[in-house]
Amino acid sequence: MTRTYIHRLHGRHALLESALSQEMRRPAPDPATVAAIKKRKLELKDRLRALELKAASEGFD
């Protein structure tokens, strides 16, 4: 994977963080929405970690 792809995934993670923050600022955050965003963030974080480790081991870091 290229560093550009990893960078894009970091951008998506930041967008999810923003969406979570917005949802939590609502007077009554929807628990299902919060859980879905958190799940997507965690999946993305795990994917990023694996790709970054692979890139580092291949010398793309």
All heavy atoms as TSV, in Angstrom:
chain	resi	resn	atom	element	x	y	z
A	1	MET	N	N	0.838	-1.181	0.000
A	1	MET	CA	C	0.000	0.000	0.000
A	1	MET	C	C	0.880	1.239	0.000
A	1	MET	O	O	1.930	1.261	0.604
A	1	MET	CB	C	-0.894	0.029	1.227
A	1	MET	CG	C	-1.930	-1.046	1.283
A	1	MET	SD	S	-3.176	-0.737	0.054
A	1	MET	CE	C	-3.528	-2.405	-0.399
A	2	THR	N	N	0.402	2.233	-0.602
A	2	THR	CA	C	1.174	3.469	-0.661
A	2	THR	C	C	0.886	4.350	0.542
A	2	THR	O	O	-0.148	4.206	1.208
A	2	THR	CB	C	0.854	4.255	-1.940
A	2	THR	OG1	O	-0.513	4.679	-1.890
A	2	THR	CG2	C	1.084	3.418	-3.183
A	3	ARG	N	N	1.791	5.257	0.789
A	3	ARG	CA	C	1.597	6.207	1.881
A	3	ARG	C	C	0.375	7.090	1.616
A	3	ARG	O	O	-0.300	7.516	2.537
A	3	ARG	CB	C	2.848	7.084	2.062
A	3	ARG	CG	C	4.078	6.345	2.525
A	3	ARG	CD	C	3.936	5.615	3.823
A	3	ARG	NE	N	3.521	6.442	4.936
A	3	ARG	CZ	C	3.177	5.977	6.125
A	3	ARG	NH1	N	3.197	4.691	6.366
A	3	ARG	NH2	N	2.798	6.779	7.083
A	4	THR	N	N	0.096	7.362	0.336
A	4	THR	CA	C	-1.063	8.180	-0.019
A	4	THR	C	C	-2.348	7.506	0.445
A	4	THR	O	O	-3.239	8.157	1.007
A	4	THR	CB	C	-1.115	8.432	-1.535
A	4	THR	OG1	O	0.108	9.057	-1.927
A	4	THR	CG2	C	-2.287	9.300	-1.923
A	5	TYR	N	N	-2.453	6.210	0.217
A	5	TYR	CA	C	-3.636	5.461	0.637
A	5	TYR	C	C	-3.778	5.503	2.157
A	5	TYR	O	O	-4.875	5.738	2.688
A	5	TYR	CB	C	-3.540	4.022	0.134
A	5	TYR	CG	C	-4.728	3.174	0.511
A	5	TYR	CD1	C	-5.992	3.418	-0.020
A	5	TYR	CD2	C	-4.598	2.124	1.406
A	5	TYR	CE1	C	-7.090	2.645	0.324
A	5	TYR	CE2	C	-5.684	1.341	1.757
A	5	TYR	CZ	C	-6.924	1.603	1.214
A	5	TYR	OH	O	-8.001	0.842	1.566
A	6	ILE	N	N	-2.677	5.298	2.851
A	6	ILE	CA	C	-2.702	5.343	4.314
A	6	ILE	C	C	-3.113	6.743	4.777
A	6	ILE	O	O	-3.900	6.885	5.720
A	6	ILE	CB	C	-1.338	4.918	4.892
A	6	ILE	CG1	C	-1.114	3.417	4.626
A	6	ILE	CG2	C	-1.245	5.224	6.385
A	6	ILE	CD1	C	0.268	2.911	4.968
A	7	HIS	N	N	-2.610	7.757	4.113
A	7	HIS	CA	C	-2.970	9.131	4.453
A	7	HIS	C	C	-4.479	9.354	4.271
A	7	HIS	O	O	-5.130	9.997	5.105
A	7	HIS	CB	C	-2.170	10.101	3.586
A	7	HIS	CG	C	-2.404	11.530	3.918
A	7	HIS	ND1	N	-1.926	12.118	5.072
A	7	HIS	CD2	C	-3.072	12.500	3.259
A	7	HIS	CE1	C	-2.301	13.382	5.109
A	7	HIS	NE2	N	-2.997	13.641	4.014
A	8	ARG	N	N	-5.040	8.818	3.198
A	8	ARG	CA	C	-6.490	8.945	2.965
A	8	ARG	C	C	-7.284	8.267	4.074
A	8	ARG	O	O	-8.316	8.782	4.516
A	8	ARG	CB	C	-6.872	8.329	1.628
A	8	ARG	CG	C	-6.538	9.172	0.461
A	8	ARG	CD	C	-7.133	8.569	-0.785
A	8	ARG	NE	N	-6.394	9.033	-1.933
A	8	ARG	CZ	C	-6.248	8.364	-3.058
A	8	ARG	NH1	N	-6.806	7.193	-3.201
A	8	ARG	NH2	N	-5.552	8.858	-4.041
A	9	LEU	N	N	-6.801	7.112	4.503
A	9	LEU	CA	C	-7.494	6.413	5.586
A	9	LEU	C	C	-7.446	7.221	6.879
A	9	LEU	O	O	-8.411	7.237	7.639
A	9	LEU	CB	C	-6.900	5.018	5.788
A	9	LEU	CG	C	-7.125	4.030	4.652
A	9	LEU	CD1	C	-6.483	2.686	4.988
A	9	LEU	CD2	C	-8.597	3.844	4.348
A	10	HIS	N	N	-6.328	7.897	7.119
A	10	HIS	CA	C	-6.250	8.781	8.290
A	10	HIS	C	C	-7.284	9.901	8.171
A	10	HIS	O	O	-7.896	10.296	9.164
A	10	HIS	CB	C	-4.850	9.372	8.439
A	10	HIS	CG	C	-3.884	8.467	9.121
A	10	HIS	ND1	N	-3.931	8.193	10.465
A	10	HIS	CD2	C	-2.835	7.765	8.641
A	10	HIS	CE1	C	-2.968	7.375	10.786
A	10	HIS	NE2	N	-2.281	7.094	9.689
A	11	GLY	N	N	-7.477	10.397	6.956
A	11	GLY	CA	C	-8.491	11.422	6.732
A	11	GLY	C	C	-9.886	10.916	7.028
A	11	GLY	O	O	-10.706	11.621	7.641
A	12	ARG	N	N	-10.168	9.692	6.606
A	12	ARG	CA	C	-11.482	9.100	6.898
A	12	ARG	C	C	-11.670	8.932	8.400
A	12	ARG	O	O	-12.767	9.142	8.929
A	12	ARG	CB	C	-11.615	7.745	6.202
A	12	ARG	CG	C	-11.762	7.862	4.715
A	12	ARG	CD	C	-11.943	6.510	4.096
A	12	ARG	NE	N	-11.849	6.603	2.651
A	12	ARG	CZ	C	-11.685	5.570	1.858
A	12	ARG	NH1	N	-11.627	4.354	2.353
A	12	ARG	NH2	N	-11.607	5.739	0.554
A	13	HIS	N	N	-10.602	8.540	9.082
A	13	HIS	CA	C	-10.675	8.372	10.530
A	13	HIS	C	C	-10.990	9.711	11.191
A	13	HIS	O	O	-11.816	9.787	12.119
A	13	HIS	CB	C	-9.356	7.803	11.060
A	13	HIS	CG	C	-9.406	7.412	12.493
A	13	HIS	ND1	N	-9.106	8.293	13.507
A	13	HIS	CD2	C	-9.746	6.242	13.099
A	13	HIS	CE1	C	-9.252	7.676	14.670
A	13	HIS	NE2	N	-9.642	6.433	14.448
A	14	ALA	N	N	-10.384	10.775	10.700
A	14	ALA	CA	C	-10.651	12.109	11.236
A	14	ALA	C	C	-12.100	12.528	10.987
A	14	ALA	O	O	-12.729	13.151	11.850
A	14	ALA	CB	C	-9.689	13.132	10.622
A	15	LEU	N	N	-12.628	12.185	9.826
A	15	LEU	CA	C	-14.037	12.494	9.536
A	15	LEU	C	C	-14.970	11.742	10.482
A	15	LEU	O	O	-15.980	12.298	10.937
A	15	LEU	CB	C	-14.370	12.148	8.085
A	15	LEU	CG	C	-13.768	13.063	7.027
A	15	LEU	CD1	C	-14.059	12.512	5.626
A	15	LEU	CD2	C	-14.314	14.470	7.162
A	16	LEU	N	N	-14.636	10.509	10.764
A	16	LEU	CA	C	-15.451	9.742	11.708
A	16	LEU	C	C	-15.375	10.352	13.108
A	16	LEU	O	O	-16.374	10.410	13.826
A	16	LEU	CB	C	-15.014	8.275	11.738
A	16	LEU	CG	C	-15.376	7.457	10.515
A	16	LEU	CD1	C	-14.696	6.089	10.575
A	16	LEU	CD2	C	-16.881	7.297	10.396
A	17	GLU	N	N	-14.195	10.805	13.490
A	17	GLU	CA	C	-14.044	11.460	14.791
A	17	GLU	C	C	-14.907	12.715	14.865
A	17	GLU	O	O	-15.560	12.979	15.863
A	17	GLU	CB	C	-12.572	11.810	15.041
A	17	GLU	CG	C	-12.325	12.475	16.374
A	17	GLU	CD	C	-12.665	11.595	17.563
A	17	GLU	OE1	O	-12.479	10.367	17.481
A	17	GLU	OE2	O	-13.140	12.143	18.574
A	18	SER	N	N	-14.930	13.467	13.773
A	18	SER	CA	C	-15.759	14.667	13.707
A	18	SER	C	C	-17.246	14.315	13.804
A	18	SER	O	O	-18.007	14.969	14.517
A	18	SER	CB	C	-15.477	15.420	12.416
A	18	SER	OG	O	-16.303	16.532	12.296
A	19	ALA	N	N	-17.648	13.272	13.084
A	19	ALA	CA	C	-19.053	12.842	13.116
A	19	ALA	C	C	-19.439	12.400	14.523
A	19	ALA	O	O	-20.540	12.707	15.007
A	19	ALA	CB	C	-19.283	11.717	12.117
A	20	LEU	N	N	-18.542	11.696	15.191
A	20	LEU	CA	C	-18.816	11.252	16.561
A	20	LEU	C	C	-18.937	12.456	17.491
A	20	LEU	O	O	-19.854	12.516	18.311
A	20	LEU	CB	C	-17.712	10.313	17.042
A	20	LEU	CG	C	-17.851	9.771	18.452
A	20	LEU	CD1	C	-19.143	8.978	18.620
A	20	LEU	CD2	C	-16.645	8.927	18.812
A	21	SER	N	N	-18.048	13.395	17.329
A	21	SER	CA	C	-18.092	14.595	18.157
A	21	SER	C	C	-19.404	15.354	17.960
A	21	SER	O	O	-20.036	15.793	18.928
A	21	SER	CB	C	-16.903	15.489	17.816
A	21	SER	OG	O	-16.923	16.662	18.574
A	22	GLN	N	N	-19.822	15.484	16.711
A	22	GLN	CA	C	-21.090	16.169	16.425
A	22	GLN	C	C	-22.263	15.426	17.051
A	22	GLN	O	O	-23.162	16.041	17.635
A	22	GLN	CB	C	-21.320	16.270	14.925
A	22	GLN	CG	C	-20.526	17.347	14.251
A	22	GLN	CD	C	-20.864	17.436	12.775
A	22	GLN	OE1	O	-21.102	16.433	12.111
A	22	GLN	NE2	N	-20.885	18.650	12.265
A	23	GLU	N	N	-22.268	14.122	16.920
A	23	GLU	CA	C	-23.370	13.336	17.482
A	23	GLU	C	C	-23.411	13.482	19.002
A	23	GLU	O	O	-24.482	13.616	19.594
A	23	GLU	CB	C	-23.232	11.863	17.089
A	23	GLU	CG	C	-24.374	10.996	17.555
A	23	GLU	CD	C	-25.729	11.330	16.944
A	23	GLU	OE1	O	-25.778	11.853	15.805
A	23	GLU	OE2	O	-26.760	11.081	17.605
A	24	MET	N	N	-22.243	13.489	19.635
A	24	MET	CA	C	-22.193	13.579	21.091
A	24	MET	C	C	-22.604	14.963	21.597
A	24	MET	O	O	-23.026	15.095	22.746
A	24	MET	CB	C	-20.788	13.236	21.596
A	24	MET	CG	C	-20.381	11.795	21.330
A	24	MET	SD	S	-21.534	10.579	22.022
A	24	MET	CE	C	-21.258	10.829	23.746
A	25	ARG	N	N	-22.512	15.986	20.749
A	25	ARG	CA	C	-22.929	17.338	21.152
A	25	ARG	C	C	-24.442	17.524	21.068
A	25	ARG	O	O	-24.962	18.522	21.567
A	25	ARG	CB	C	-22.229	18.385	20.281
A	25	ARG	CG	C	-20.784	18.623	20.662
A	25	ARG	CD	C	-20.229	19.885	20.028
A	25	ARG	NE	N	-20.315	19.875	18.588
A	25	ARG	CZ	C	-19.347	19.504	17.753
A	25	ARG	NH1	N	-18.207	19.080	18.251
A	25	ARG	NH2	N	-19.503	19.554	16.456
A	26	ARG	N	N	-25.123	16.605	20.421
A	26	ARG	CA	C	-26.578	16.720	20.336
A	26	ARG	C	C	-27.178	16.594	21.737
A	26	ARG	O	O	-26.611	15.932	22.602
A	26	ARG	CB	C	-27.136	15.615	19.446
A	26	ARG	CG	C	-26.765	15.779	17.990
A	26	ARG	CD	C	-27.317	14.688	17.126
A	26	ARG	NE	N	-28.737	14.508	17.417
A	26	ARG	CZ	C	-29.468	13.511	16.969
A	26	ARG	NH1	N	-28.931	12.587	16.215
A	26	ARG	NH2	N	-30.734	13.406	17.258
A	27	PRO	N	N	-28.347	17.197	21.945
A	27	PRO	CA	C	-28.997	17.083	23.261
A	27	PRO	C	C	-29.253	15.630	23.676
A	27	PRO	O	O	-29.134	15.295	24.851
A	27	PRO	CB	C	-30.311	17.836	23.085
A	27	PRO	CG	C	-30.068	18.769	21.953
A	27	PRO	CD	C	-29.080	18.084	21.054
A	28	ALA	N	N	-29.591	14.796	22.711
A	28	ALA	CA	C	-29.834	13.385	23.010
A	28	ALA	C	C	-29.176	12.536	21.920
A	28	ALA	O	O	-29.812	12.154	20.940
A	28	ALA	CB	C	-31.329	13.095	23.069
A	29	PRO	N	N	-27.883	12.244	22.090
A	29	PRO	CA	C	-27.188	11.447	21.076
A	29	PRO	C	C	-27.852	10.084	20.892
A	29	PRO	O	O	-28.307	9.463	21.859
A	29	PRO	CB	C	-25.789	11.273	21.649
A	29	PRO	CG	C	-25.643	12.317	22.694
A	29	PRO	CD	C	-27.014	12.598	23.200
A	30	ASP	N	N	-27.930	9.659	19.646
A	30	ASP	CA	C	-28.519	8.361	19.339
A	30	ASP	C	C	-27.497	7.265	19.638
A	30	ASP	O	O	-26.436	7.226	19.022
A	30	ASP	CB	C	-28.923	8.315	17.863
A	30	ASP	CG	C	-29.503	6.981	17.458
A	30	ASP	OD1	O	-30.241	6.372	18.269
A	30	ASP	OD2	O	-29.220	6.536	16.326
A	31	PRO	N	N	-27.813	6.379	20.587
A	31	PRO	CA	C	-26.854	5.337	20.961
A	31	PRO	C	C	-26.454	4.426	19.789
A	31	PRO	O	O	-25.306	4.008	19.695
A	31	PRO	CB	C	-27.586	4.529	22.040
A	31	PRO	CG	C	-28.654	5.434	22.548
A	31	PRO	CD	C	-29.021	6.334	21.421
A	32	ALA	N	N	-27.382	4.145	18.885
A	32	ALA	CA	C	-27.074	3.288	17.741
A	32	ALA	C	C	-26.102	3.978	16.790
A	32	ALA	O	O	-25.170	3.349	16.269
A	32	ALA	CB	C	-28.349	2.902	17.010
A	33	THR	N	N	-26.297	5.268	16.594
A	33	THR	CA	C	-25.396	6.028	15.727
A	33	THR	C	C	-24.008	6.115	16.344
A	33	THR	O	O	-23.002	5.909	15.661
A	33	THR	CB	C	-25.953	7.445	15.468
A	33	THR	OG1	O	-27.230	7.325	14.842
A	33	THR	CG2	C	-25.028	8.261	14.598
A	34	VAL	N	N	-23.955	6.397	17.634
A	34	VAL	CA	C	-22.672	6.477	18.341
A	34	VAL	C	C	-21.938	5.140	18.238
A	34	VAL	O	O	-20.743	5.094	17.922
A	34	VAL	CB	C	-22.870	6.895	19.806
A	34	VAL	CG1	C	-21.584	6.743	20.606
A	34	VAL	CG2	C	-23.383	8.328	19.889
A	35	ALA	N	N	-22.649	4.052	18.481
A	35	ALA	CA	C	-22.032	2.724	18.421
A	35	ALA	C	C	-21.534	2.407	17.009
A	35	ALA	O	O	-20.439	1.853	16.845
A	35	ALA	CB	C	-23.025	1.665	18.881
A	36	ALA	N	N	-22.310	2.763	15.999
A	36	ALA	CA	C	-21.912	2.492	14.613
A	36	ALA	C	C	-20.660	3.278	14.238
A	36	ALA	O	O	-19.747	2.740	13.597
A	36	ALA	CB	C	-23.055	2.824	13.665
A	37	ILE	N	N	-20.607	4.539	14.635
A	37	ILE	CA	C	-19.429	5.362	14.331
A	37	ILE	C	C	-18.201	4.810	15.053
A	37	ILE	O	O	-17.122	4.691	14.461
A	37	ILE	CB	C	-19.673	6.835	14.707
A	37	ILE	CG1	C	-20.756	7.445	13.820
A	37	ILE	CG2	C	-18.377	7.645	14.595
A	37	ILE	CD1	C	-21.219	8.836	14.265
A	38	LYS	N	N	-18.360	4.460	16.313
A	38	LYS	CA	C	-17.236	3.921	17.068
A	38	LYS	C	C	-16.739	2.617	16.462
A	38	LYS	O	O	-15.525	2.377	16.393
A	38	LYS	CB	C	-17.624	3.711	18.536
A	38	LYS	CG	C	-17.706	4.998	19.316
A	38	LYS	CD	C	-18.032	4.720	20.772
A	38	LYS	CE	C	-18.028	5.990	21.592
A	38	LYS	NZ	N	-18.281	5.721	23.020
A	39	LYS	N	N	-17.658	1.785	16.012
A	39	LYS	CA	C	-17.271	0.516	15.395
A	39	LYS	C	C	-16.483	0.763	14.112
A	39	LYS	O	O	-15.450	0.137	13.882
A	39	LYS	CB	C	-18.515	-0.324	15.089
A	39	LYS	CG	C	-18.190	-1.661	14.473
A	39	LYS	CD	C	-19.435	-2.476	14.201
A	39	LYS	CE	C	-19.059	-3.783	13.528
A	39	LYS	NZ	N	-20.224	-4.571	13.196
A	40	ARG	N	N	-16.961	1.688	13.283
A	40	ARG	CA	C	-16.260	2.009	12.030
A	40	ARG	C	C	-14.877	2.596	12.315
A	40	ARG	O	O	-13.897	2.278	11.639
A	40	ARG	CB	C	-17.097	2.962	11.198
A	40	ARG	CG	C	-18.309	2.264	10.583
A	40	ARG	CD	C	-19.279	3.183	9.902
A	40	ARG	NE	N	-18.655	4.084	8.938
A	40	ARG	CZ	C	-19.210	5.231	8.541
A	40	ARG	NH1	N	-20.374	5.610	9.014
A	40	ARG	NH2	N	-18.600	5.983	7.666
A	41	LYS	N	N	-14.790	3.460	13.332
A	41	LYS	CA	C	-13.493	4.036	13.705
A	41	LYS	C	C	-12.512	2.944	14.137
A	41	LYS	O	O	-11.345	2.957	13.741
A	41	LYS	CB	C	-13.658	5.034	14.850
A	41	LYS	CG	C	-14.050	6.414	14.439
A	41	LYS	CD	C	-14.089	7.358	15.637
A	41	LYS	CE	C	-12.742	7.421	16.287
A	41	LYS	NZ	N	-12.697	8.226	17.496
A	42	LEU	N	N	-12.981	2.016	14.950
A	42	LEU	CA	C	-12.117	0.942	15.436
A	42	LEU	C	C	-11.655	0.048	14.285
A	42	LEU	O	O	-10.479	-0.317	14.203
A	42	LEU	CB	C	-12.833	0.117	16.497
A	42	LEU	CG	C	-12.024	-1.006	17.138
A	42	LEU	CD1	C	-10.752	-0.461	17.770
A	42	LEU	CD2	C	-12.865	-1.732	18.168
A	43	GLU	N	N	-12.577	-0.294	13.386
A	43	GLU	CA	C	-12.201	-1.113	12.234
A	43	GLU	C	C	-11.157	-0.404	11.385
A	43	GLU	O	O	-10.183	-1.011	10.938
A	43	GLU	CB	C	-13.434	-1.431	11.379
A	43	GLU	CG	C	-14.396	-2.393	12.034
A	43	GLU	CD	C	-15.730	-2.484	11.318
A	43	GLU	OE1	O	-16.007	-1.659	10.420
A	43	GLU	OE2	O	-16.504	-3.389	11.661
A	44	LEU	N	N	-11.359	0.889	11.177
A	44	LEU	CA	C	-10.420	1.669	10.380
A	44	LEU	C	C	-9.071	1.774	11.085
A	44	LEU	O	O	-8.016	1.655	10.459
A	44	LEU	CB	C	-11.005	3.050	10.097
A	44	LEU	CG	C	-10.269	3.928	9.108
A	44	LEU	CD1	C	-10.054	3.222	7.780
A	44	LEU	CD2	C	-11.058	5.206	8.877
A	45	LYS	N	N	-9.100	1.971	12.387
A	45	LYS	CA	C	-7.863	2.065	13.156
A	45	LYS	C	C	-7.069	0.760	13.059
A	45	LYS	O	O	-5.846	0.780	12.866
A	45	LYS	CB	C	-8.175	2.381	14.618
A	45	LYS	CG	C	-6.966	2.559	15.492
A	45	LYS	CD	C	-7.383	2.893	16.913
A	45	LYS	CE	C	-6.181	2.976	17.822
A	45	LYS	NZ	N	-6.588	3.230	19.211
A	46	ASP	N	N	-7.753	-0.363	13.182
A	46	ASP	CA	C	-7.090	-1.659	13.068
A	46	ASP	C	C	-6.496	-1.849	11.672
A	46	ASP	O	O	-5.373	-2.338	11.524
A	46	ASP	CB	C	-8.058	-2.798	13.377
A	46	ASP	CG	C	-8.445	-2.865	14.844
A	46	ASP	OD1	O	-7.746	-2.254	15.684
A	46	ASP	OD2	O	-9.456	-3.528	15.154
A	47	ARG	N	N	-7.236	-1.448	10.663
A	47	ARG	CA	C	-6.761	-1.557	9.282
A	47	ARG	C	C	-5.532	-0.673	9.064
A	47	ARG	O	O	-4.552	-1.100	8.451
A	47	ARG	CB	C	-7.883	-1.153	8.334
A	47	ARG	CG	C	-7.572	-1.351	6.888
A	47	ARG	CD	C	-8.803	-1.063	6.074
A	47	ARG	NE	N	-8.528	-1.163	4.665
A	47	ARG	CZ	C	-9.334	-0.759	3.715
A	47	ARG	NH1	N	-10.502	-0.245	4.032
A	47	ARG	NH2	N	-9.014	-0.873	2.466
A	48	LEU	N	N	-5.603	0.542	9.568
A	48	LEU	CA	C	-4.467	1.456	9.455
A	48	LEU	C	C	-3.227	0.888	10.137
A	48	LEU	O	O	-2.126	0.953	9.587
A	48	LEU	CB	C	-4.814	2.813	10.079
A	48	LEU	CG	C	-5.510	3.795	9.171
A	48	LEU	CD1	C	-6.118	4.926	9.978
A	48	LEU	CD2	C	-4.543	4.337	8.145
A	49	ARG	N	N	-3.403	0.368	11.331
A	49	ARG	CA	C	-2.273	-0.191	12.069
A	49	ARG	C	C	-1.610	-1.301	11.270
A	49	ARG	O	O	-0.382	-1.339	11.137
A	49	ARG	CB	C	-2.727	-0.713	13.429
A	49	ARG	CG	C	-1.564	-1.209	14.285
A	49	ARG	CD	C	-1.989	-1.604	15.680
A	49	ARG	NE	N	-2.543	-0.457	16.366
A	49	ARG	CZ	C	-3.661	-0.506	17.110
A	49	ARG	NH1	N	-4.310	-1.622	17.259
A	49	ARG	NH2	N	-4.109	0.577	17.716
A	50	ALA	N	N	-2.412	-2.182	10.703
A	50	ALA	CA	C	-1.861	-3.293	9.917
A	50	ALA	C	C	-1.135	-2.775	8.672
A	50	ALA	O	O	-0.040	-3.247	8.343
A	50	ALA	CB	C	-2.979	-4.252	9.518
A	51	LEU	N	N	-1.727	-1.809	7.989
A	51	LEU	CA	C	-1.097	-1.267	6.783
A	51	LEU	C	C	0.187	-0.517	7.108
A	51	LEU	O	O	1.181	-0.613	6.368
A	51	LEU	CB	C	-2.067	-0.331	6.054
A	51	LEU	CG	C	-3.248	-1.000	5.370
A	51	LEU	CD1	C	-4.233	0.054	4.862
A	51	LEU	CD2	C	-2.782	-1.891	4.239
A	52	GLU	N	N	0.194	0.221	8.204
A	52	GLU	CA	C	1.393	0.954	8.583
A	52	GLU	C	C	2.516	0.015	8.977
A	52	GLU	O	O	3.679	0.242	8.636
A	52	GLU	CB	C	1.077	1.943	9.709
A	52	GLU	CG	C	0.264	3.126	9.223
A	52	GLU	CD	C	-0.228	4.035	10.323
A	52	GLU	OE1	O	-0.332	3.589	11.477
A	52	GLU	OE2	O	-0.525	5.209	9.996
A	53	LEU	N	N	2.182	-1.062	9.672
A	53	LEU	CA	C	3.208	-2.054	10.013
A	53	LEU	C	C	3.768	-2.715	8.756
A	53	LEU	O	O	4.971	-2.916	8.631
A	53	LEU	CB	C	2.637	-3.109	10.946
A	53	LEU	CG	C	2.396	-2.661	12.391
A	53	LEU	CD1	C	1.658	-3.751	13.168
A	53	LEU	CD2	C	3.705	-2.301	13.066
A	54	LYS	N	N	2.888	-3.027	7.819
A	54	LYS	CA	C	3.327	-3.644	6.582
A	54	LYS	C	C	4.205	-2.675	5.792
A	54	LYS	O	O	5.252	-3.072	5.269
A	54	LYS	CB	C	2.117	-4.051	5.732
A	54	LYS	CG	C	2.481	-4.752	4.458
A	54	LYS	CD	C	1.255	-5.163	3.684
A	54	LYS	CE	C	1.679	-5.831	2.381
A	54	LYS	NZ	N	0.548	-6.164	1.543
A	55	ALA	N	N	3.787	-1.425	5.707
A	55	ALA	CA	C	4.571	-0.425	4.980
A	55	ALA	C	C	5.941	-0.236	5.613
A	55	ALA	O	O	6.953	-0.130	4.919
A	55	ALA	CB	C	3.813	0.896	4.926
A	56	ALA	N	N	5.995	-0.218	6.934
A	56	ALA	CA	C	7.267	-0.050	7.636
A	56	ALA	C	C	8.184	-1.238	7.378
A	56	ALA	O	O	9.392	-1.075	7.175
A	56	ALA	CB	C	7.019	0.134	9.121
A	57	SER	N	N	7.619	-2.438	7.366
A	57	SER	CA	C	8.443	-3.617	7.157
A	57	SER	C	C	8.935	-3.727	5.718
A	57	SER	O	O	9.958	-4.338	5.446
A	57	SER	CB	C	7.677	-4.895	7.542
A	57	SER	OG	O	6.657	-5.153	6.606
A	58	GLU	N	N	8.220	-3.100	4.796
A	58	GLU	CA	C	8.606	-3.126	3.396
A	58	GLU	C	C	9.484	-1.928	3.032
A	58	GLU	O	O	9.886	-1.785	1.876
A	58	GLU	CB	C	7.368	-3.148	2.489
A	58	GLU	CG	C	6.588	-4.437	2.601
A	58	GLU	CD	C	5.295	-4.421	1.814
A	58	GLU	OE1	O	4.926	-3.359	1.287
A	58	GLU	OE2	O	4.647	-5.471	1.724
A	59	GLY	N	N	9.723	-1.062	3.997
A	59	GLY	CA	C	10.577	0.080	3.766
A	59	GLY	C	C	9.900	1.263	3.105
A	59	GLY	O	O	10.551	2.117	2.529
A	60	PHE	N	N	8.558	1.343	3.191
A	60	PHE	CA	C	7.826	2.455	2.593
A	60	PHE	C	C	7.567	3.562	3.592
A	60	PHE	O	O	6.927	4.535	3.296
A	60	PHE	CB	C	6.492	1.985	2.011
A	60	PHE	CG	C	6.653	1.105	0.819
A	60	PHE	CD1	C	6.198	-0.199	0.848
A	60	PHE	CD2	C	7.265	1.573	-0.323
A	60	PHE	CE1	C	6.350	-1.028	-0.238
A	60	PHE	CE2	C	7.406	0.756	-1.428
A	60	PHE	CZ	C	6.960	-0.552	-1.378
A	61	ASP	N	N	8.014	3.415	4.793
A	61	ASP	CA	C	7.739	4.394	5.826
A	61	ASP	C	C	8.573	5.618	5.697
A	61	ASP	O	O	9.579	5.757	5.196
A	61	ASP	CB	C	7.925	3.759	7.200
A	61	ASP	CG	C	7.308	4.561	8.301
A	61	ASP	OD1	O	6.171	5.026	8.103
A	61	ASP	OD2	O	7.950	4.707	9.342
